Amino acid sequence: MSATLENSVVFDEAAGVVRILDRRVFPARVEWVDATTPDEVASAIRDMVTQSSGPLYAATAGMALAALQVRGLPLGEARTALGRAGRALATARPTNAHPRDAVARMLAAGRDADDTDALVAATMETATTVDRDYREASLRLGRATLSLLPASPRILTHCWADAYLFGLVAAAREAGREIEWIATETRPYLQGARLTAHSLRELDQKVTLITDGMAAAALASPRGVGSGPIDAVVTAADRVALDGSVVNKVGTLAHAAAAAAFGIPYYAMVEAPDPGAPTGADIVIEDRDPREVLEVLGQRTASPLLTDAWYPAFDVTPPRLVTRIATSRGTFEPARVGEHFTADPDATAPDAAPALRRRRSPAEPAPIAATVQPDTVAFRPVSPSPDEDPQ
């Protein structure tokens, strides 16, 4: 069983194009954006065609596309072109460090190439390796996160965790455990309502949707949401600083603060902390166009008299509100998350709780997977932003 969004970036080498599933309109429509240059891939990342782990997959595919397009160039020109593509892809969304790290790894792989063919081969092979390694790390991360949770947890999540979400679901299945999910809608792109909730249903998970403003009430309620009280708040993190500050979709800070107020743990998932960010203050928070707050999915929702809005795409949750951070190498107290880099990468997560606290009964069966998709799949090119340098 898989979810549509598990493979939403495709590098079509034969056609010389990167195809990116447009998550801005999914699942109402299944449309793929065709990017024929690395700059167009960067534009797709910047314009929110893909989010969460998507920019890593897109940046990786974009570098493979760049390598394909420098074949036949002298080595010096090929390196320059790859470097330019890497800068565009790595900086398309500054808060998310995954594209930056993936690009750095691919550029490093070709550093010792003595001709263009070797440079191209090293870049494309490393692109495949980066993609595979990230998916494998996400499963290890899922196992580590599962070790923090009760036998059959009921968890609240915010925004769209992508590969981390799939890793946690896979880890739970592997252990024979069930998770019940409460997902926030996540304004203004509604990633929680459209991406998280949809994918969880495809994976046969029980999920209840709430609006962003309901999270504190849900955490405070003794009767909880769905079938009972919430056990934990669990989110992905776009970046984690070495002091344990967690940077994630705006709204995470509010949910973590509410969880702390009611004695509920908040766990953050990240493949690895960022060694280049000693504190949360060292992470650039992306400010997006405030007009995105005045509308939802392209439709104006604010009064036509209103002209001012504010949209920081991410917020910083301080370490004091974070119970523990799960990485691909285990779980850590926020202040000691830097120990990830000295932990044994082959260590396994502690054994999960052996018995399920709750099992669904015939009166409450597992949900039917929502796998039906629209019949029409559209492909369209991406256009650079008006202010983007086409050169």
ABEGO torsion letter per residue (X at the ends): XBBAAABABBBBAAAGBBBBBBAAAOAABBBBBBBABAAAAAAAAAAGABBEAAAAAAAAAAAAAAAAAABGBBAAAAAAAAAAAAAAAAAABAABAAAAAAAAAAAAAAAABABAAAAAAAAAAAAAAAAAAAAAAAAAAAAAAAAABBABBBBBBBEBAEAAAAAAAAAAAAAGBBBBBBBBAGOAAGAAAAAAAAAAAAAGBBBBBBBAAAAAAAAABAAEBEAEBBABBBBBBABBBAAGBBBBBBGAAAAAAAAAAAGBBBBBBBABBBAABABAAABBBBBBBAAAAABBGGBBABBAABABBBBBABBBBBAAABABBBBAAEBBBAAAAAAAAABBAABBBBBBBABBABBBBAABBBBBBBABBBABBBBBBBBBBAABBAX
